[in-house]
Structures are given as structure tokens and as C-alpha cells.
Amino acid sequence: MQLFNACPVCTRACDVKTQRLGTFLSVKQRCPHCTFRRQWNSQPILGSTPAGNLHLSAAVYLSGASFIQIEKVFKAMKLELFRYETFRRHARAFIEPAVIHHWKVTQDVNLQRLTREEKVILGGDMRAHSPGHSAKYGSYTMMDLQTNTVVDIQLVQSNEVGGSCYMEKEGLTRSLALLESRDVKLDCIVTDRHPQVQKFLRERNITQYYDVWHFAKGISKKLEVLCKMKDCEKLNKWMKSINNHIYWTAANSTSGPERIAKWNAILNHVQDIHTHENPLYPKCEHAIRTTTDKKKWLQAATPAFYKLESLLTKKRTLKDVEKLSPHHQTSSLEAFHAVILRFAPKNVVFPFIGMLCRLYLAAMHFNENADRPQAETEEGVPLFKLSFPKSRKGECRAKPVKTKATFGYVSDMMDLIFDEVFFNPTPYNDALLAISVPENLSAQYERPDKEEVIASFVSRFKQGAV
């Protein structure tokens, strides 16, 4: 402000007035002794909107950050910032229409690519956007497993389908309807073992495979229970081998019966028997070794073997083994769900359009950075870091270090907002208004009078004698 105190013409004191609007500062300088006048703005003005305010709102939204947290940072540094209502006005008018438009454009490119392919292998899974069994939102993601590309996201609100337990089937139904309308030739779909999804795909005659990790996780939990039972401690030595056998069975089989034959072979293997009656898998493929630890093998008449056999040969288990996915899995989908947490944390409540836009942003970020190469030193040596996964119980593993993520989609949407949406928002807002937004969960109930509710408030610790 010292720069404005003195007149640059006559060097005498000037009258200075300031105006603040969020991060925008305007200074008006007038010299009462001569005719000098000047107005200085800290940032350009687009219409009546300071460009820096809009730029900050867009940067916060598109990067997946929280305005509430940014506001705390600004207060700690004693910086001026606009109110949350201004941020929401920027989001509704310019940012969310730009996000939806950019997603539709990129999705259209991906769907056109899938239309030209003869066989498309997709993975599908739903993610609930709040903890517990009474989630408000469920997002169903459809991913092209051959390219690790998110091709569709359907956001379902629980009151649309009568409860959170029906959201996954509804999301899948909507995604398949979109793919059919674009003439995508679906070869198969890889999912988890959700019963409603199984029945729906079976009735539609769509080939379905199960993700191996989900199946292995279920078997491992049941084996851990068996290992704690009396006379079953010996099964601890076979936990890792059985888990590896699940993945080997899925990856090295060409048909359902062959998977079952190889799966059942583990019961002979744990008895040190390596020839089998099933002609689809007559003997083990590994080299026969003479073991020095005779105690690790199971005996057929023992409780440990009987319980293991009952678990591995259940009718439901064999049906699931028959449909294990031979090649593609949904691990990339699980990685995408971790990315969503950065844009839409589960402990934050968003409106429907806000949640949808954050899902689109997460998908655009994932598609741009899913197949990043491994980072290397200047000498060309691949970089690794040490990892201690919780599931490995202290076992150390080497994990490749990938190159830094890029954010080209943010730059594209920034240009879209300032070059097109701001000056002609009508077509973009029309596309936003065309999205069907379900009514709030509380809309089905009659809203009581606020004063009556306040008057009836009584603490549970002061309710009086019973």
C-alpha cells in the first residue's frame, strides 16, 4: 500500500480507497492536489466475476480438494478468501457443467473404440459411498480390462431402488443398457460373486467370470477359522499353498471342468499323492521331490483332512471355481476405488450432482495415469521401494515406483471453463439439467415444525424417572 500513498506526478499524499472481494483487491488512488487518478486491480475481472476467485474455485474442485480444508489453510495464513456460498455458485454455474461435458466427450471416444473391437472384456463392481449397510449412494463402475480404462460410471441413490442392497444390480443394468445402445459386443464380464448380479447375467445369457482375489479372500478366511479348531493346526502349513493353488487353477485352465479337476487335485496333493483319477488332470505337473518333513502331509482319516475336504468340495465352492476368471481380474477396479477416496471421501456428504462430478474426475484421473511406466534413475536403473503389506504379516516385498502422475485433464477443463463455459454457459447447463436427480431421502417424510422439534428436545440423560 506504500506504493499508492504518494502521487507519482506531484509526489504529495494521495487519497487511497480499497475494495476486497474474496481474493480480489482493488485500489483507487486520487491525488487532491493535481488531476492524477489511478485504479489498480490484483486480478482481471470477467464480467463482474474476479478471474482469480473463479480460478481458485476451479482448481480446488478439479483437484479433488476440500474447500473447507482450503478455508482453514487460508485462515491460518491470514489470507483473504471468498465464502463457501461463492464456491458453490461457481461450481453450479461453470465448473460442474464443464466436468460433465468433458467426461461425456472422453467417454464417447472410449465407447467408439470399444464399438470397433470384436470381443470386449469388461470388469464391473459397485462401491458404496458411506460406511455400513445403509449407504446413500452406490457407484457402479464398468472398466475395459484390456486397457484398464473406465468406460462408464453409474451413480445410484438408495431411494431409487428401494434400498442400498439393490443398488449394484441397478448400476449394472444401466451400464449394460448404455453399452448395448452403442453396439458394444460384450464377450464376457468379470465381477464379484454378488447373488443378484449372478442371476441377472444368467438370465441375460451374458458370460460371467468371478474375480479370483475375492474368491481367494473368502476361502482364506474360512481356512483361518479351521486352523484354530482342535486337531486342525496342521492346516496352517498349507494356507499359503492352497491360496497359490487358487490362482494357478484359474490361470492354467481353459474350461470349467478342467478348473474343477485341478482344484480337487489339491486334496490328493496334501496327502503326498500326485496322481489323480480325473482324466482332465491325471497327475501333478511339478517335479516329484522326496520330502524330509513327513509330518506336514495330511492323512485321510483325520479331522483336519475331513474338514478341509468339506470346505473345498462344497457345491457352492465348486460352482464358483468353475467360473473363476482365467486371465483378467478386477484388481484395477479396486485401485480405481482407492482413487475415488481422494475425490469423494466417505466421511463427507455431497449432493447428487456433486458426487457424480467427483466420480467423473476420479475416472479421468485414473484413465490418464493408470498405465504409468516405472520410474528410472538417470542411469536407466528401475526404481523400487520396500513395502510391508498387512496381508503378508511382516513380509517385505519390492514395489515398483511409477513416474509422477499427470493432470492434463485439469488443464483441459480449465481452458474449457474460461474459454467457453463462462462466456456461453447455456448449452453446458442444459446438459447438466438433463441429468435425472432423485429426490432427497427425507422427501418421503413430512417435515415437522422446527419450533416443535426444539421444544420436544430432551437429553437422554435428563428424561426423568421411569
Secondary structure, DSSP 8 states (H G I E B T S, - for coil): -GGGTB-TTT-SB-EEEEEEETTEEEEEEE-SSSS-EEEEESS-EETTEEHHHHHHHHHHHHTT--HHHHHHHHHHTT-----HHHHHHHIIIIIHHHHHHHHHHHHHHHHHHHHH-S-EEEEEEEEESSSSS--SEEEEEEEETTTTEEEEEEEEEHHHHTSGGGHHHHHHHHHHHHHHHTT--EEEEEE---HHHHHHHHHTT--EEE-HHHHHHHHHHHHHHHHTSTT-GGGGGGHHHHHHHHHHHHHT-SSHHHHHHHHHHHHHHTTT--B-S-TTS-B-SS-----S-GGGS--TTSHHHHHHHHHHT-HHHHHHHHTB-SS--SHHHHHHHHHHHHHS-TTS---HHHHHHHHHHHHHHHHHHTT--B-B-TT--B-EEEE--GGGTT--EEEE-B-----HHHHHHHHHIIIIITT--HHHHHHHHTS-----GGGGS----HHHHHHT---TT-S---
